[in-house]
Amino acid sequence: GAVVSQHPSWVICKSGTSVKIECRSLDFQATTMFWYRQFPKQSLMLMATSNEGSKATYEQGVEKDKFLINHASLTLSTLTVTSAHPEDSSFYICSANMGGGNRYQPQHFGDGTRLSIL
Amino acid sequence: GQNIDQPTEMTATEGAIVQINCTYQTSGFNGLFWYQQHAGEAPTFLSYNVLDGLEEKGRFSSFLSRSKGYSYLLLKELQMKDSASYLCAVVFGGYQKVTFGIGTKLQVIP
């Protein structure tokens, strides 16, 4: 069964709206979660690493003020796309590693959120 | 950089065997994953290699050569449902941070 839950699956909204996406680890604690973005026919691109109880680490080129990440508990990380515009339309996916810091554990992905900005 | 290279598309026949190759920069290598991703869905884990050699799991096997910076995913007895993108993903340096290749879109034909 699923080990990472992501909500919502689909979002369609007007330009200028802020959208919040939730990522939950099920039955395990995730001190670190990852947020990816995937445009059509492209690879998964890591946007940021979400750390419980501290600031997220953003990849180069990702705007911190536009993509707000909050990791308030050991089972929940949220990504808020602020003032979304059509160019933000994409497939957003979160992941978590069940083994805590164990490098031998694969990342498990949520089902993804397809965001469409009109 | 941390270049990960894999073919963008492949076509194979139902019941056949197909090998999907992946090459990567060896500096900082700490492990390699293969994921399957169907269109519009999130990736699902297939295999993990950190030591040289072949890891077999049912119809799927994955091979790694660390010195050559090379891995392949072998799919046997292909089924139509195997049509998907296959992502090669490498752990560089940090123990959790993963870099994904662009993925190989496999089409299985009757």
Chai-1 contact restraints between the chains, C-beta under 6 A:
chainA,res_idxA,chainB,res_idxB,connection_type,confidence,min_distance_angstrom,max_distance_angstrom,comment,restraint_id
A,T32,B,Q96,contact,1.0,0.0,6.0,A-B,restraint_1
A,S43,B,F100,contact,1.0,0.0,6.0,A-B,restraint_2
A,S43,B,I102,contact,1.0,0.0,6.0,A-B,restraint_3
A,S43,B,G103,contact,1.0,0.0,6.0,A-B,restraint_4
A,L44,B,F100,contact,1.0,0.0,6.0,A-B,restraint_5
A,I93,B,A42,contact,1.0,0.0,6.0,A-B,restraint_6
A,N97,B,Q96,contact,1.0,0.0,6.0,A-B,restraint_7
A,G101,B,Y95,contact,1.0,0.0,6.0,A-B,restraint_8
A,R103,B,N30,contact,1.0,0.0,6.0,A-B,restraint_9
A,R103,B,G31,contact,1.0,0.0,6.0,A-B,restraint_10
A,R103,B,Y95,contact,1.0,0.0,6.0,A-B,restraint_11
A,P106,B,F33,contact,1.0,0.0,6.0,A-B,restraint_12
A,P106,B,F45,contact,1.0,0.0,6.0,A-B,restraint_13
A,P106,B,Y48,contact,1.0,0.0,6.0,A-B,restraint_14
A,F109,B,A42,contact,1.0,0.0,6.0,A-B,restraint_15
A,F109,B,P43,contact,1.0,0.0,6.0,A-B,restraint_16
A,D111,B,A42,contact,1.0,0.0,6.0,A-B,restraint_17
A,G112,B,A42,contact,1.0,0.0,6.0,A-B,restraint_18
